[in-house]
Amino acid sequence: MIRTENHLRRSKLQERRAARDYGGTVSPGSGNGWIRKADVHADDYLIECKTTTKKTYSLSAETFNKLKFQAIVENKDPIMEIEFAENSTTLVVMDKNDFLARLAGVTS
């Protein structure tokens, strides 16, 4: 039970940090509603936050594609933010084409 509580606390903290970092807002219920998907909504990004205490995190194409579909509906770029809590490493994963468009100065 304590392990689950700690994970939920870490997840909520990550969502609040991500909202602050991306200039967005946290979705009520961590985006589990039918209207507002994903954990954080920013002007240009739809962000799904994941945290783990393990050394690895497996991201499936299906998980990313669900986020990508919702981001397209909202005219935003999808971002997966993965936090490895044990070593304070946070990664941002996005579609290569979206990344290259951002580099070229093109936005959604």
C-alpha positions, 0 to 999 in steps of 0.5 A, a space after each residue: 500500500 505504501 509503495 502505491 501511495 509513494 508512486 501516486 505522490 511522485 506522479 502528481 509531483 511530476 505532473 505539477 512540475 511538467 505543467 510548470 516547465 511547459 507553461 501548461 495545466 494539469 488535467 483533472 484525474 490525470 487525463 483519464 476523462 473522455 474530454 481531456 486526455 493526457 496529464 498536462 496541456 500546454 499551448 503547443 504540447 500534449 504531455 503524458 507523464 510517466 515515472 518509475 523507480 526501475 532502471 528501465 521503462 518500456 514505451 510501446 508504439 501503441 501508447 505513443 500513438 494514442 497520445 499522438 492521435 489525441 494531440 492531432 485532434 487538439 492541434 498539438 505536438 505529443 510529448 512523453 515525459 519519462 522520469 527515472 526517480 531513482 537517479 533524477 533523470 527525466 527524458 522527453 520523447 517526441 516524434 522525430 518529424 515534430 522535433 525537426 519541425 520545431 528545429 526548423 521553426 515550424 509549429 503545429 
